[in-house]
Amino acid sequence: MIPNLLLLALLAAPATPATDRRPVDRVAAIVNGDVITFSELTERSGSEYRRAAEMPPGPARDQARARALRSAFEAVLAERLVENEVKALGIDVTEAQVDTAIDDVKKRNNLSDDMLKQALAAEGLSVAAYRARLRKDFENHLLIAAKVQNRVKVTDDDVKGYYQSHLSEFAGDEQVKLRLILLQVPAGAPPADDARVKATGETLLARLAAGEDFADLAKQVSQGPGASSGGDLGWVKKGTMPLELERVAFALASGQNSGLVRAKTGWIILKADDRRTAKAPPLEEVRDRIREKIGNQQAELYRKQYLEELKREAVIELKLPELEAAAAG
């Protein structure tokens, strides 16, 4: 299975629109005898460089251009070094493997051939260019896997330690059992009407504070969902209600009433009948998931270390003043 990097390929380095005027080209750097041009860096940087170039002349613009070019250079440098290693090791990806990768992208994103072409066109890519990018991504993945995978070692103690220190990660969503009283205010109602409804809500708060039962009061006056059952909304998870209500609801302790909350539909009073958080599943149920996560973290660390090794071993000559300035900074 090809990793998620293939799913992200559409969002990889931004393509330069065909209408852009290309800058006068020159040598930006030489890496192990291979030339990296200025146009390669501006194309890789895309909108970041264009925004910097459009800034008013001055130190801020010079610094922004240098940062954009240096960032693009680091990305191109890593690609070149990995490409050389791919060639040296004879790693090759077949057309059939590229076809499989594209089929996987279409399946995961529910895309037809025409939809994929449209998505690529929106990014300034042809199908041929996309295939070439996937081939390169796949080759890079195989190289990194060959160089890094044997270093990845996840012990049972690693898994157990991660589980014990990340129990909240595996627990279910926090939930609140809510009741609601809604006093509707029609859209576009004059301020006087809104104030009148708010005053009614303040009277209800006083009655609740005096000990009146929330459910009974909701049956009498609420104009919202669940009114006939005392405003009962059941168990509510985060992300399932308007943000202004969610903030209030999840700040309530069990048995606590809220104050008046202005929502789009009117004035609202909430009550948290209860709260709960699902317990984390046993370690055995998530062991494989944890092992994979730790393995991926280790692999990413070793990948970065490997790229740094390649950079240290490379002969790099910076020819562009902006790159030299950014490196010195």
C-alpha positions as a printed NumPy array, in Angstrom:
array([[  0.   ,   0.   ,   0.   ],
       [  1.365,   3.403,  -0.97 ],
       [  1.388,   5.908,   1.932],
       [ -0.747,   9.019,   2.242],
       [  1.834,  11.075,   0.368],
       [  0.111,   9.962,  -2.846],
       [ -3.161,  11.368,  -1.596],
       [ -1.399,  14.644,  -0.929],
       [  0.251,  14.777,  -4.32 ],
       [ -2.427,  17.067,  -5.723],
       [ -1.5  ,  19.535,  -2.988],
       [  2.22 ,  19.216,  -3.456],
       [  4.456,  21.965,  -4.771],
       [  2.277,  24.641,  -6.382],
       [  2.383,  24.776, -10.142],
       [  3.164,  28.046, -11.894],
       [  0.148,  29.204, -13.952],
       [  0.75 ,  29.272, -17.673],
       [  0.026,  32.991, -17.735],
       [  2.895,  33.824, -15.321],
       [  5.895,  35.573, -16.779],
       [  8.957,  33.52 , -16.001],
       [ 11.927,  35.433, -14.538],
       [ 15.22 ,  35.629, -16.363],
       [ 16.912,  32.337, -15.52 ],
       [ 20.28 ,  31.899, -13.842],
       [ 22.126,  29.344, -11.756],
       [ 20.905,  29.325,  -8.168],
       [ 23.06 ,  26.493,  -6.855],
       [ 25.165,  23.527,  -7.901],
       [ 24.667,  20.254,  -6.023],
       [ 27.128,  17.441,  -6.687],
       [ 27.722,  18.958, -10.112],
       [ 24.009,  19.292, -10.967],
       [ 22.613,  22.765, -11.591],
       [ 19.524,  24.09 ,  -9.799],
       [ 18.137,  27.139, -11.575],
       [ 16.446,  30.254, -10.273],
       [ 13.303,  29.418, -12.276],
       [ 13.093,  26.009, -10.578],
       [ 13.039,  27.718,  -7.201],
       [ 10.458,  30.359,  -8.139],
       [  8.255,  27.663,  -9.673],
       [  8.543,  25.496,  -6.565],
       [  7.892,  28.446,  -4.25 ],
       [  4.837,  29.496,  -6.277],
       [  2.578,  32.042,  -4.608],
       [  4.953,  32.601,  -1.667],
       [  7.624,  34.016,  -3.957],
       [  5.119,  35.965,  -6.037],
       [  3.711,  37.631,  -2.918],
       [  7.217,  38.548,  -1.781],
       [  8.146,  39.921,  -5.209],
       [  5.045,  42.148,  -5.2  ],
       [  5.972,  43.784,  -1.883],
       [  7.285,  47.374,  -1.89 ],
       [ 11.077,  47.549,  -2.338],
       [ 12.997,  47.441,   0.91 ],
       [ 14.488,  45.126,   3.555],
       [ 11.158,  43.408,   4.297],
       [ 10.774,  42.443,   0.648],
       [ 14.375,  41.241,   0.405],
       [ 13.948,  39.064,   3.498],
       [ 10.641,  37.633,   2.256],
       [ 12.173,  36.763,  -1.148],
       [ 15.17 ,  35.148,   0.543],
       [ 12.932,  33.05 ,   2.827],
       [ 10.777,  31.901,  -0.086],
       [ 13.766,  30.972,  -2.215],
       [ 15.566,  29.207,   0.645],
       [ 12.47 ,  27.159,   1.482],
       [ 12.094,  26.169,  -2.16 ],
       [ 15.801,  25.345,  -2.379],
       [ 15.607,  23.008,   0.628],
       [ 12.732,  21.13 ,  -1.023],
       [ 14.461,  20.876,  -4.419],
       [ 17.763,  19.927,  -2.768],
       [ 16.136,  17.044,  -0.899],
       [ 14.513,  15.855,  -4.128],
       [ 17.789,  15.945,  -6.061],
       [ 19.701,  14.079,  -3.382],
       [ 17.008,  11.415,  -3.117],
       [ 16.803,  11.106,  -6.92 ],
       [ 20.538,  10.447,  -7.084],
       [ 20.212,   7.746,  -4.422],
       [ 17.292,   6.195,  -6.294],
       [ 19.421,   5.954,  -9.436],
       [ 22.416,   4.621,  -7.538],
       [ 20.344,   1.823,  -5.982],
       [ 18.531,   1.015,  -9.22 ],
       [ 15.091,   1.603,  -7.757],
       [ 12.467,   1.616, -10.506],
       [  8.695,   2.026, -10.514],
       [  6.711,   0.429, -13.331],
       [  3.807,   1.927, -15.275],
       [  1.548,  -0.697, -13.685],
       [  2.51 ,   0.534, -10.215],
       [  1.728,   4.12 , -11.213],
       [ -1.641,   2.945, -12.58 ],
       [ -2.364,   1.25 ,  -9.27 ],
       [ -1.426,   4.408,  -7.385],
       [ -3.771,   6.528,  -9.502],
       [ -6.581,   4.007,  -9.06 ],
       [ -5.99 ,   4.193,  -5.31 ],
       [ -6.165,   8.008,  -5.356],
       [ -9.407,   7.925,  -7.354],
       [-10.957,   5.329,  -5.074],
       [-10.048,   7.102,  -1.828],
       [-11.312,  10.442,  -3.115],
       [-14.29 ,   9.04 ,  -5.034],
       [-13.084,  10.518,  -8.328],
       [-13.858,   9.484, -11.887],
       [-11.245,   9.901, -14.637],
       [-12.839,  13.182, -15.744],
       [-13.049,  14.478, -12.164],
       [ -9.369,  13.672, -11.622],
       [ -8.425,  15.516, -14.817],
       [-10.424,  18.537, -13.681],
       [ -8.769,  18.505, -10.264],
       [ -5.329,  18.279, -11.883],
       [ -6.139,  21.076, -14.329],
       [ -7.164,  23.302, -11.429],
       [ -3.656,  22.777, -10.026],
       [ -2.037,  23.445, -13.388],
       [ -1.077,  19.795, -13.916],
       [ -1.559,  17.47 , -16.86 ],
       [ -2.17 ,  13.772, -16.347],
       [  1.339,  13.067, -17.656],
       [  2.888,  15.5  , -15.179],
       [  0.854,  13.98 , -12.36 ],
       [  1.992,  10.473, -13.306],
       [  5.598,  11.667, -13.256],
       [  5.082,  13.193,  -9.817],
       [  3.516,   9.996,  -8.479],
       [  6.387,   7.96 ,  -9.907],
       [  8.881,  10.212,  -8.143],
       [  6.935,  10.067,  -4.877],
       [  6.777,   6.28 ,  -5.083],
       [ 10.501,   5.985,  -5.813],
       [ 11.3  ,   8.276,  -2.905],
       [  9.07 ,   6.228,  -0.617],
       [ 10.8  ,   3.   ,  -1.615],
       [ 14.227,   4.538,  -1.027],
       [ 13.322,   5.933,   2.386],
       [ 11.727,   2.63 ,   3.344],
       [ 14.885,   0.76 ,   2.33 ],
       [ 17.16 ,   3.117,   4.253],
       [ 14.99 ,   3.738,   7.299],
       [ 12.687,   0.795,   7.903],
       [ 15.354,  -1.442,   9.409],
       [ 16.015,   1.209,  12.067],
       [ 12.407,   1.282,  13.237],
       [ 11.998,  -0.8  ,  16.373],
       [  8.894,  -0.586,  18.565],
       [  8.98 ,  -2.627,  21.766],
       [  6.072,  -3.781,  23.9  ],
       [  7.269,  -1.354,  26.577],
       [  7.083,   1.481,  24.051],
       [  3.477,   0.567,  23.266],
       [  2.502,   0.216,  26.924],
       [  4.154,   3.501,  27.857],
       [  2.42 ,   5.381,  25.071],
       [ -0.953,   3.915,  26.029],
       [ -0.601,   4.841,  29.69 ],
       [  0.473,   8.411,  28.931],
       [ -2.157,   9.008,  26.227],
       [ -5.32 ,   7.476,  27.693],
       [ -7.37 ,  10.53 ,  26.734],
       [ -6.421,   9.954,  23.102],
       [ -8.25 ,   6.634,  23.115],
       [-11.207,   7.62 ,  25.27 ],
       [-14.512,   8.365,  23.607],
       [-15.924,  11.841,  23.095],
       [-17.033,  13.839,  26.091],
       [-20.829,  14.097,  26.205],
       [-23.4  ,  16.164,  28.087],
       [-27.022,  15.157,  28.712],
       [-28.87 ,  18.396,  28.02 ],
       [-32.233,  20.001,  28.486],
       [-33.199,  23.207,  26.713],
       [-35.679,  26.023,  27.017],
       [-36.012,  28.135,  23.873],
       [-37.831,  31.45 ,  23.725],
       [-38.07 ,  32.234,  20.037],
       [-37.327,  35.64 ,  18.531],
       [-38.376,  35.892,  14.861],
       [-35.625,  36.824,  12.421],
       [-35.596,  40.549,  11.826],
       [-37.669,  41.299,  14.929],
       [-37.255,  44.864,  16.268],
       [-35.003,  45.388,  19.304],
       [-38.022,  45.992,  21.541],
       [-39.317,  42.48 ,  20.832],
       [-35.918,  40.977,  21.525],
       [-35.719,  42.841,  24.826],
       [-39.199,  41.662,  25.803],
       [-38.3  ,  38.006,  25.165],
       [-35.036,  38.431,  27.05 ],
       [-36.928,  39.84 ,  30.028],
       [-39.165,  36.758,  29.978],
       [-36.023,  34.609,  30.034],
       [-34.67 ,  36.46 ,  33.043],
       [-37.954,  35.766,  34.842],
       [-37.535,  32.058,  34.056],
       [-33.996,  32.108,  35.453],
       [-35.342,  33.568,  38.69 ],
       [-37.971,  30.814,  38.901],
       [-35.277,  28.155,  38.366],
       [-33.103,  29.741,  41.017],
       [-36.062,  29.594,  43.384],
       [-36.191,  25.82 ,  42.93 ],
       [-38.715,  25.296,  40.135],
       [-38.086,  22.131,  38.116],
       [-36.391,  22.736,  34.755],
       [-38.284,  19.977,  32.953],
       [-41.661,  21.213,  34.177],
       [-40.835,  24.754,  33.149],
       [-39.659,  23.611,  29.709],
       [-42.968,  21.801,  29.144],
       [-44.81 ,  25.008,  29.96 ],
       [-42.887,  27.626,  27.984],
       [-40.21 ,  26.176,  25.679],
       [-40.659,  26.619,  21.945],
       [-37.713,  24.405,  21.094],
       [-37.05 ,  20.722,  20.401],
       [-38.067,  18.224,  23.071],
       [-40.407,  20.703,  24.788],
       [-43.066,  18.064,  25.428],
       [-40.477,  15.901,  27.214],
       [-39.134,  18.692,  29.384],
       [-36.672,  20.046,  26.823],
       [-34.747,  16.77 ,  26.793],
       [-32.066,  16.754,  24.053],
       [-30.427,  13.517,  25.205],
       [-26.678,  12.965,  25.124],
       [-24.875,  15.557,  23.009],
       [-21.299,  15.328,  21.674],
       [-19.018,  18.19 ,  20.763],
       [-19.34 ,  19.318,  17.172],
       [-23.071,  18.574,  16.944],
       [-24.505,  21.933,  18.008],
       [-23.843,  25.626,  17.308],
       [-20.524,  26.746,  18.763],
       [-22.049,  29.458,  20.973],
       [-24.24 ,  26.808,  22.632],
       [-21.525,  24.153,  22.75 ],
       [-19.201,  26.401,  24.726],
       [-21.875,  26.984,  27.322],
       [-23.125,  23.397,  27.433],
       [-19.7  ,  21.813,  27.987],
       [-18.821,  24.34 ,  30.692],
       [-21.783,  23.254,  32.835],
       [-21.399,  20.874,  35.749],
       [-23.925,  18.078,  36.214],
       [-27.218,  19.563,  37.431],
       [-26.203,  23.142,  36.582],
       [-28.342,  25.61 ,  34.617],
       [-26.853,  28.13 ,  32.224],
       [-27.671,  31.798,  32.017],
       [-29.44 ,  33.254,  29.008],
       [-27.687,  32.522,  25.725],
       [-28.567,  34.435,  22.545],
       [-28.771,  32.066,  19.579],
       [-29.983,  32.601,  16.026],
       [-33.47 ,  31.391,  16.913],
       [-33.885,  33.329,  20.154],
       [-32.956,  33.192,  23.844],
       [-31.925,  29.847,  25.3  ],
       [-31.423,  28.347,  28.756],
       [-29.566,  25.036,  29.043],
       [-29.318,  22.487,  31.808],
       [-26.733,  19.728,  32.082],
       [-28.503,  16.732,  33.583],
       [-25.327,  14.644,  33.477],
       [-21.871,  14.329,  31.908],
       [-19.844,  11.354,  30.761],
       [-16.67 ,  10.404,  28.944],
       [-16.27 ,   6.967,  27.452],
       [-13.42 ,   4.985,  29.004],
       [-10.369,   4.121,  26.959],
       [-10.51 ,   0.636,  25.416],
       [ -8.17 ,  -2.075,  26.759],
       [ -4.588,  -1.951,  25.55 ],
       [ -5.048,  -5.113,  23.501],
       [ -7.704,  -3.401,  21.354],
       [ -5.425,  -0.525,  20.367],
       [ -2.002,  -2.2  ,  20.55 ],
       [ -1.567,  -2.468,  16.766],
       [ -2.71 ,   1.126,  16.262],
       [ -0.191,   2.389,  18.814],
       [  2.607,   0.272,  17.362],
       [  1.934,   1.69 ,  13.891],
       [  1.832,   5.257,  15.188],
       [  5.106,   4.952,  17.084],
       [  6.656,   3.251,  14.076],
       [  5.586,   6.095,  11.807],
       [  7.002,   8.654,  14.238],
       [ 10.321,   6.831,  14.354],
       [ 10.38 ,   6.475,  10.569],
       [  9.801,  10.202,  10.111],
       [ 12.609,  11.015,  12.534],
       [ 15.005,   8.654,  10.759],
       [ 13.898,  10.004,   7.371],
       [ 14.917,  13.512,   8.431],
       [ 18.2  ,  12.218,   9.792],
       [ 18.869,  10.378,   6.531],
       [ 18.217,  13.51 ,   4.47 ],
       [ 20.55 ,  15.472,   6.734],
       [ 23.217,  12.818,   6.162],
       [ 22.818,  13.201,   2.393],
       [ 23.116,  16.98 ,   2.708],
       [ 26.285,  16.739,   4.807],
       [ 27.862,  14.431,   2.252],
       [ 26.837,  16.564,  -0.73 ],
       [ 28.975,  19.225,  -2.38 ],
       [ 26.733,  22.291,  -2.428],
       [ 27.675,  25.614,  -4.034],
       [ 25.241,  28.471,  -3.512],
       [ 25.317,  30.93 ,  -6.424],
       [ 22.282,  33.048,  -5.579],
       [ 22.872,  35.919,  -3.113],
       [ 19.423,  35.394,  -1.581],
       [ 20.275,  31.78 ,  -0.712],
       [ 23.555,  32.798,   0.859],
       [ 21.835,  35.536,   2.872],
       [ 19.117,  33.168,   4.093],
       [ 21.684,  30.516,   5.037],
       [ 23.739,  33.083,   6.958],
       [ 20.602,  34.36 ,   8.731]])
